[in-house]
Amino acid sequence: TGILSPSERGMKHLYLENHAYFVTTVTRQREKCFAKNNNCNILIRVLQFYRDRLNFSVFGYVILPDHFHAVIQVPEGLSISVIMHGIKRGSAFQINRSLNREGPLWQAGYYEHVIRDSKDLKARLDYIHKNPLKTGLVKDSESYRYSSYRNYYLDDDSVFRVDRIMVEAG
């Protein structure tokens, strides 16, 4: 079932229940607030809280200094906009409180891409896992703490437990 719904930017998005989305959200003015581990840990806790509360799946994620990517499976009866609103609102509130500041943390809206098939899913997960390396944050993906690369390739769920999914090599 698909529903057309306006986004925060006024663009129309087609929301499909029970589909996976690749989502990206960026900090206001590309502020590098996630260069601090404490803020990354807050975002991880908020993501875990909403996953438990709203019962969606997270197949992959990466937190970079000024943005966040995830692959999220939206269950029936829920929309990606509700999930993203909760994550952005909850993380902004807690991070602003920890930094003793006010105002927006995130840019309005977010980017979304409906995952079409297993090849598309693999490409999005590969993109997520290579992003810290590509942006020069680390010399190897194993070294980056806030990525599902650690879950899939190092069997390390210590930061965040993703809902691992087997994807055929394409």
N, C-alpha and C positions, 0 to 999 in steps of 0.2 A: 504494500500500500504506500503510495506517495502523497505527500501533502506539500503544496507550495506555501512557503512562509517567508515573510520579510526578515532579513537579517538586521543586525544592528546598524549596518551601513546603508540600509534601504534597498539592497539588492535582493532579488528573489533567489531562494535556494530550494531545491527539490529534496525533501527529507524522506528517506526511505527507511521504514522500520525493518529491523532485523538485518541490517547491512553493516558492513565495516566501512569506516571513514578514515582517511589520512587527514589529520588536522594540524594546522600551524597557527599559533598565536604569538604576537610580538609585543614586547614591552613598549610603553610610551616613549617616544623619541629614541627608541632603540637603546634605552638605558641598560647598562650591563649589571643589573641587580642580581643576576644568577651567577655572577663570577664569585659570589660568596656562598660557601657550602651551606650555611645556616638557611639561606633563602631557598636553595635547592631542596633542602630537607623539609622545609615548610610546604613547598609545592608537592613533594612526594606524599606527605601526610594528607594533604587536601585531596590529591588524586585518589589515594587509598580510601579516604572517608567517603567520597562520592561514589567510588566503585562499589563499596560495600552497601551504601545506602540505596543507590539506584540500580544496582545489579547489572552493570554493563561489564564488558570484557576489555582488557587492554592487552593487545597483542605485541605492541612495541612502543618505545618512547625514547626521547633524548631531551635533556635540558641543556641548552646552550646559554651563554652569558646574557643574550638579549631576546631569546625566543625559545619556544617549546614545540616539539613535534610529537604526535602520538598516532597510533592506529587503534581505533576504538570500535568495538562491535556494539551497535545500538540494539537493545532488545525491543521486542514488540511493545507498543504502548508508550514509547519514549522517543524523544528526538535528540539529535546531536546538539541542537541549540540549548536545550535544557541542561545537558551534561556540561557543555562548554561554559554556560552562564555560571553554573555552580562552581566549577574549577576556578574560573577567573575571579569571581566575586570572593570566594573563600580564601584564595591565595592572596589577593590584594589586601583584604582586611587584615589577615595575620601578618603579612610582610610589612605593611604600613605600621601596624602596631609595634612590631619588633624594631623597626627603624625610627619610631617616634615621628612619623611623617603623615601627611594627608594627601589626598588627590589620587588620580588614576595611576595604576601600575601598568595596565595593559592598554594597547591601542584598541579602539573600538572595533568590534567584529573579529573575524578570524577567517582563515582560508580553510576550505574543506574540499576533499576529493573523494567521491564514492569509489571504493575498491571494486573493480569490475570482475576480476578473476584471480586465480592463484598466481599467475605470472605478474599481474599488477601488484598483488600483495607482497610477493617476494621483492619486487623492485622497490617498493616503499620501505620495507624493512631494511633492505640493503642501504638505501639512501640514509635512513635514520642511523644505522650502525656505522656508516662511513663519515657522517657529518662532522664529528669532532676532529677527525683526522684531516678531512678536506679543509676545514677552517683553520687548521694549524694549532689547535688547542693541545694536541698530543702527537707523539710520533708513532703510536700504535693504538688501535682501538681498545685493546685490553686495559690500557692505562686510564681510560676515562670512566669515572665512577657513575655518572648519571645517564646511563644508556642501557637499553635492553640487550645490547651486545653481550654484556656480562651474564645475563640470564641464558641466552641461547648458546654461547660459545664457551663460557667458563663454568656453567652450571652454578652461578652465584646469584642467589635470591636475597642477599643481605641488604640491599638498598631498597628494592621494590620487587615484589613477585608479579611477573607478567603472566598472562594466560597464554602459555606457549602453544604455538600452532605449528604443525608440520607443513612445510611448503615444499612442493616439488622443485628441484633444481631445474631451471629452465634453460 
